[in-house]
Amino acid sequence: MPRLLSQANFSNITVASLTTTSVSEVALDVFSKTSFRSVKYQIQVTQGSNYHTAEFIIVHNGSLTFNTEFAIVKTGNNLATFDSDISSNNVRLLVTPASTSSTTFKVIRTSINT
């Protein structure tokens, strides 16, 4: 039987966006490793009339991140690659665009407290 979950166990939904013309890796989203143990992202990438969407989950043990990308849908080639790491006390969602063409990233993050 479904049960109501306490809001105390979850963060509000967080959104972030970024537009870049570089193929360098950049942090699209950052969160405190002491606040959240795991997060799930819905990612949308737009480059002209090409689109790429995926879901990306990160969990960490305080020292390392572990992630998976799934539910990938794209209208052509990959527009970016995704990764994660820990930098200082923060977990970072890292994105690397596949082209120097203007690429826009939009994400929705759902977080679960540590």
Protein Blocks (a to p, Z undefined) as FASTA:
>chain_A
ZZdddfklpccddddddddfbfbdcdfbdcdfklpmbdcddddddehjaccdddddddde
hjaccdddehiacfbdcfbdcddddehjaccdddddfbfbdcddddddddddZZ
